[in-house]
Amino acid sequence: MKIDWLGAALVALVLGGFQALIEAVPQDGLTTNNLILGGAV
């Protein structure tokens, strides 16, 4: 079985971005940085 490293890296980045967004929104509300992070993910 061969691992698709590019796909694995993209999945890790997307999930990490969602986690960061979910952690930031309850603390600060919808700030500009949170909206940018959400748009990037």
PDB file of N, CA, C and O in Angstrom, chain B, residues numbered from 101:
ATOM      1  N   MET B 101       0.837  -1.171   0.000  1.00  0.00           N
ATOM      2  CA  MET B 101       0.000   0.000   0.000  1.00  0.00           C
ATOM      3  C   MET B 101       0.892   1.249   0.000  1.00  0.00           C
ATOM      4  O   MET B 101       1.844   1.347   0.775  1.00  0.00           O
ATOM      5  N   LYS B 102       0.571   2.185  -0.871  1.00  0.00           N
ATOM      6  CA  LYS B 102       1.358   3.407  -0.994  1.00  0.00           C
ATOM      7  C   LYS B 102       0.574   4.581  -0.415  1.00  0.00           C
ATOM      8  O   LYS B 102      -0.622   4.726  -0.671  1.00  0.00           O
ATOM      9  N   ILE B 103       1.251   5.410   0.361  1.00  0.00           N
ATOM     10  CA  ILE B 103       0.604   6.548   1.006  1.00  0.00           C
ATOM     11  C   ILE B 103       0.740   7.777   0.107  1.00  0.00           C
ATOM     12  O   ILE B 103       1.818   8.069  -0.411  1.00  0.00           O
ATOM     13  N   ASP B 104      -0.358   8.477  -0.064  1.00  0.00           N
ATOM     14  CA  ASP B 104      -0.355   9.741  -0.801  1.00  0.00           C
ATOM     15  C   ASP B 104       0.003  10.850   0.192  1.00  0.00           C
ATOM     16  O   ASP B 104      -0.862  11.360   0.905  1.00  0.00           O
ATOM     17  N   TRP B 105       1.285  11.216   0.230  1.00  0.00           N
ATOM     18  CA  TRP B 105       1.771  12.165   1.233  1.00  0.00           C
ATOM     19  C   TRP B 105       1.197  13.557   1.037  1.00  0.00           C
ATOM     20  O   TRP B 105       0.921  14.251   2.015  1.00  0.00           O
ATOM     21  N   LEU B 106       1.011  13.977  -0.207  1.00  0.00           N
ATOM     22  CA  LEU B 106       0.432  15.306  -0.455  1.00  0.00           C
ATOM     23  C   LEU B 106      -1.003  15.361   0.067  1.00  0.00           C
ATOM     24  O   LEU B 106      -1.396  16.327   0.720  1.00  0.00           O
ATOM     25  N   GLY B 107      -1.762  14.343  -0.218  1.00  0.00           N
ATOM     26  CA  GLY B 107      -3.143  14.286   0.276  1.00  0.00           C
ATOM     27  C   GLY B 107      -3.191  14.240   1.794  1.00  0.00           C
ATOM     28  O   GLY B 107      -4.032  14.893   2.411  1.00  0.00           O
ATOM     29  N   ALA B 108      -2.289  13.471   2.401  1.00  0.00           N
ATOM     30  CA  ALA B 108      -2.250  13.384   3.863  1.00  0.00           C
ATOM     31  C   ALA B 108      -1.903  14.733   4.476  1.00  0.00           C
ATOM     32  O   ALA B 108      -2.469  15.113   5.500  1.00  0.00           O
ATOM     33  N   ALA B 109      -0.973  15.461   3.856  1.00  0.00           N
ATOM     34  CA  ALA B 109      -0.592  16.773   4.370  1.00  0.00           C
ATOM     35  C   ALA B 109      -1.751  17.761   4.243  1.00  0.00           C
ATOM     36  O   ALA B 109      -1.982  18.556   5.154  1.00  0.00           O
ATOM     37  N   LEU B 110      -2.475  17.722   3.137  1.00  0.00           N
ATOM     38  CA  LEU B 110      -3.613  18.622   2.956  1.00  0.00           C
ATOM     39  C   LEU B 110      -4.710  18.339   3.974  1.00  0.00           C
ATOM     40  O   LEU B 110      -5.297  19.268   4.529  1.00  0.00           O
ATOM     41  N   VAL B 111      -4.988  17.071   4.220  1.00  0.00           N
ATOM     42  CA  VAL B 111      -5.997  16.712   5.218  1.00  0.00           C
ATOM     43  C   VAL B 111      -5.570  17.203   6.594  1.00  0.00           C
ATOM     44  O   VAL B 111      -6.390  17.735   7.342  1.00  0.00           O
ATOM     45  N   ALA B 112      -4.291  17.031   6.940  1.00  0.00           N
ATOM     46  CA  ALA B 112      -3.793  17.473   8.241  1.00  0.00           C
ATOM     47  C   ALA B 112      -3.911  18.995   8.380  1.00  0.00           C
ATOM     48  O   ALA B 112      -4.287  19.489   9.443  1.00  0.00           O
ATOM     49  N   LEU B 113      -3.596  19.735   7.326  1.00  0.00           N
ATOM     50  CA  LEU B 113      -3.702  21.193   7.374  1.00  0.00           C
ATOM     51  C   LEU B 113      -5.147  21.655   7.533  1.00  0.00           C
ATOM     52  O   LEU B 113      -5.433  22.574   8.301  1.00  0.00           O
ATOM     53  N   VAL B 114      -6.048  21.016   6.808  1.00  0.00           N
ATOM     54  CA  VAL B 114      -7.462  21.403   6.892  1.00  0.00           C
ATOM     55  C   VAL B 114      -8.011  21.107   8.280  1.00  0.00           C
ATOM     56  O   VAL B 114      -8.695  21.943   8.871  1.00  0.00           O
ATOM     57  N   LEU B 115      -7.714  19.917   8.802  1.00  0.00           N
ATOM     58  CA  LEU B 115      -8.221  19.574  10.130  1.00  0.00           C
ATOM     59  C   LEU B 115      -7.600  20.459  11.205  1.00  0.00           C
ATOM     60  O   LEU B 115      -8.276  20.846  12.158  1.00  0.00           O
ATOM     61  N   GLY B 116      -6.323  20.780  11.059  1.00  0.00           N
ATOM     62  CA  GLY B 116      -5.678  21.687  12.004  1.00  0.00           C
ATOM     63  C   GLY B 116      -6.283  23.080  11.955  1.00  0.00           C
ATOM     64  O   GLY B 116      -6.455  23.729  12.986  1.00  0.00           O
ATOM     65  N   GLY B 117      -6.601  23.532  10.759  1.00  0.00           N
ATOM     66  CA  GLY B 117      -7.241  24.838  10.610  1.00  0.00           C
ATOM     67  C   GLY B 117      -8.618  24.881  11.235  1.00  0.00           C
ATOM     68  O   GLY B 117      -8.977  25.858  11.894  1.00  0.00           O
ATOM     69  N   PHE B 118      -9.400  23.815  11.030  1.00  0.00           N
ATOM     70  CA  PHE B 118     -10.716  23.748  11.666  1.00  0.00           C
ATOM     71  C   PHE B 118     -10.591  23.758  13.186  1.00  0.00           C
ATOM     72  O   PHE B 118     -11.359  24.431  13.873  1.00  0.00           O
ATOM     73  N   GLN B 119      -9.633  23.017  13.702  1.00  0.00           N
ATOM     74  CA  GLN B 119      -9.441  22.964  15.148  1.00  0.00           C
ATOM     75  C   GLN B 119      -9.077  24.348  15.688  1.00  0.00           C
ATOM     76  O   GLN B 119      -9.613  24.777  16.710  1.00  0.00           O
ATOM     77  N   ALA B 120      -8.176  25.038  15.009  1.00  0.00           N
ATOM     78  CA  ALA B 120      -7.778  26.376  15.451  1.00  0.00           C
ATOM     79  C   ALA B 120      -8.974  27.332  15.403  1.00  0.00           C
ATOM     80  O   ALA B 120      -9.152  28.152  16.304  1.00  0.00           O
ATOM     81  N   LEU B 121      -9.782  27.227  14.364  1.00  0.00           N
ATOM     82  CA  LEU B 121     -10.953  28.092  14.233  1.00  0.00           C
ATOM     83  C   LEU B 121     -11.960  27.807  15.342  1.00  0.00           C
ATOM     84  O   LEU B 121     -12.497  28.735  15.948  1.00  0.00           O
ATOM     85  N   ILE B 122     -12.215  26.533  15.610  1.00  0.00           N
ATOM     86  CA  ILE B 122     -13.178  26.150  16.640  1.00  0.00           C
ATOM     87  C   ILE B 122     -12.701  26.603  18.023  1.00  0.00           C
ATOM     88  O   ILE B 122     -13.513  26.989  18.865  1.00  0.00           O
ATOM     89  N   GLU B 123     -11.406  26.558  18.252  1.00  0.00           N
ATOM     90  CA  GLU B 123     -10.882  26.994  19.544  1.00  0.00           C
ATOM     91  C   GLU B 123     -10.890  28.515  19.678  1.00  0.00           C
ATOM     92  O   GLU B 123     -11.051  29.020  20.789  1.00  0.00           O
ATOM     93  N   ALA B 124     -10.724  29.255  18.596  1.00  0.00           N
ATOM     94  CA  ALA B 124     -10.598  30.710  18.661  1.00  0.00           C
ATOM     95  C   ALA B 124     -11.954  31.408  18.727  1.00  0.00           C
ATOM     96  O   ALA B 124     -12.077  32.439  19.390  1.00  0.00           O
ATOM     97  N   VAL B 125     -12.961  30.878  18.064  1.00  0.00           N
ATOM     98  CA  VAL B 125     -14.246  31.583  17.967  1.00  0.00           C
ATOM     99  C   VAL B 125     -14.929  31.752  19.332  1.00  0.00           C
ATOM    100  O   VAL B 125     -15.399  32.852  19.624  1.00  0.00           O
ATOM    101  N   PRO B 126     -15.006  30.719  20.179  1.00  0.00           N
ATOM    102  CA  PRO B 126     -15.685  30.939  21.467  1.00  0.00           C
ATOM    103  C   PRO B 126     -14.967  31.961  22.364  1.00  0.00           C
ATOM    104  O   PRO B 126     -15.614  32.629  23.169  1.00  0.00           O
ATOM    105  N   GLN B 127     -13.656  32.088  22.235  1.00  0.00           N
ATOM    106  CA  GLN B 127     -12.910  33.015  23.088  1.00  0.00           C
ATOM    107  C   GLN B 127     -13.067  34.454  22.611  1.00  0.00           C
ATOM    108  O   GLN B 127     -13.329  35.348  23.417  1.00  0.00           O
ATOM    109  N   ASP B 128     -12.912  34.682  21.334  1.00  0.00           N
ATOM    110  CA  ASP B 128     -12.845  36.045  20.803  1.00  0.00           C
ATOM    111  C   ASP B 128     -14.064  36.463  19.999  1.00  0.00           C
ATOM    112  O   ASP B 128     -14.211  37.644  19.683  1.00  0.00           O
ATOM    113  N   GLY B 129     -14.936  35.536  19.664  1.00  0.00           N
ATOM    114  CA  GLY B 129     -16.029  35.854  18.755  1.00  0.00           C
ATOM    115  C   GLY B 129     -15.503  35.856  17.319  1.00  0.00           C
ATOM    116  O   GLY B 129     -14.399  35.378  17.058  1.00  0.00           O
ATOM    117  N   LEU B 130     -16.291  36.389  16.399  1.00  0.00           N
ATOM    118  CA  LEU B 130     -15.894  36.403  14.993  1.00  0.00           C
ATOM    119  C   LEU B 130     -15.053  37.640  14.712  1.00  0.00           C
ATOM    120  O   LEU B 130     -15.573  38.680  14.307  1.00  0.00           O
ATOM    121  N   THR B 131     -13.767  37.517  14.928  1.00  0.00           N
ATOM    122  CA  THR B 131     -12.857  38.618  14.631  1.00  0.00           C
ATOM    123  C   THR B 131     -12.400  38.500  13.177  1.00  0.00           C
ATOM    124  O   THR B 131     -12.691  37.511  12.504  1.00  0.00           O
ATOM    125  N   THR B 132     -11.697  39.496  12.712  1.00  0.00           N
ATOM    126  CA  THR B 132     -11.185  39.485  11.330  1.00  0.00           C
ATOM    127  C   THR B 132     -10.248  38.307  11.111  1.00  0.00           C
ATOM    128  O   THR B 132     -10.320  37.630  10.085  1.00  0.00           O
ATOM    129  N   ASN B 133      -9.372  38.066  12.075  1.00  0.00           N
ATOM    130  CA  ASN B 133      -8.435  36.949  11.915  1.00  0.00           C
ATOM    131  C   ASN B 133      -9.159  35.614  11.859  1.00  0.00           C
ATOM    132  O   ASN B 133      -8.760  34.731  11.100  1.00  0.00           O
ATOM    133  N   ASN B 134     -10.224  35.446  12.654  1.00  0.00           N
ATOM    134  CA  ASN B 134     -10.977  34.200  12.624  1.00  0.00           C
ATOM    135  C   ASN B 134     -11.682  34.020  11.282  1.00  0.00           C
ATOM    136  O   ASN B 134     -11.774  32.906  10.767  1.00  0.00           O
ATOM    137  N   LEU B 135     -12.171  35.106  10.725  1.00  0.00           N
ATOM    138  CA  LEU B 135     -12.828  35.008   9.410  1.00  0.00           C
ATOM    139  C   LEU B 135     -11.814  34.667   8.330  1.00  0.00           C
ATOM    140  O   LEU B 135     -12.121  33.900   7.418  1.00  0.00           O
ATOM    141  N   ILE B 136     -10.606  35.225   8.417  1.00  0.00           N
ATOM    142  CA  ILE B 136      -9.568  34.898   7.450  1.00  0.00           C
ATOM    143  C   ILE B 136      -9.176  33.425   7.570  1.00  0.00           C
ATOM    144  O   ILE B 136      -9.007  32.735   6.565  1.00  0.00           O
ATOM    145  N   LEU B 137      -9.034  32.952   8.813  1.00  0.00           N
ATOM    146  CA  LEU B 137      -8.699  31.554   9.033  1.00  0.00           C
ATOM    147  C   LEU B 137      -9.790  30.643   8.488  1.00  0.00           C
ATOM    148  O   LEU B 137      -9.496  29.623   7.866  1.00  0.00           O
ATOM    149  N   GLY B 138     -11.031  31.001   8.715  1.00  0.00           N
ATOM    150  CA  GLY B 138     -12.150  30.215   8.190  1.00  0.00           C
ATOM    151  C   GLY B 138     -12.173  30.201   6.672  1.00  0.00           C
ATOM    152  O   GLY B 138     -12.480  29.175   6.063  1.00  0.00           O
ATOM    153  N   GLY B 139     -11.855  31.318   6.062  1.00  0.00           N
ATOM    154  CA  GLY B 139     -11.806  31.380   4.602  1.00  0.00           C
ATOM    155  C   GLY B 139     -10.662  30.572   4.029  1.00  0.00           C
ATOM    156  O   GLY B 139     -10.771  30.004   2.943  1.00  0.00           O
ATOM    157  N   ALA B 140      -9.554  30.524   4.773  1.00  0.00           N
ATOM    158  CA  ALA B 140      -8.396  29.773   4.297  1.00  0.00           C
ATOM    159  C   ALA B 140      -8.628  28.271   4.352  1.00  0.00           C
ATOM    160  O   ALA B 140      -8.090  27.514   3.545  1.00  0.00           O
ATOM    161  N   VAL B 141      -9.434  27.857   5.313  1.00  0.00           N
ATOM    162  CA  VAL B 141      -9.703  26.416   5.460  1.00  0.00           C
ATOM    163  C   VAL B 141     -10.791  26.040   4.501  1.00  0.00           C
ATOM    164  O   VAL B 141     -11.188  24.876   4.444  1.00  0.00           O
TER     165      VAL B 141
END
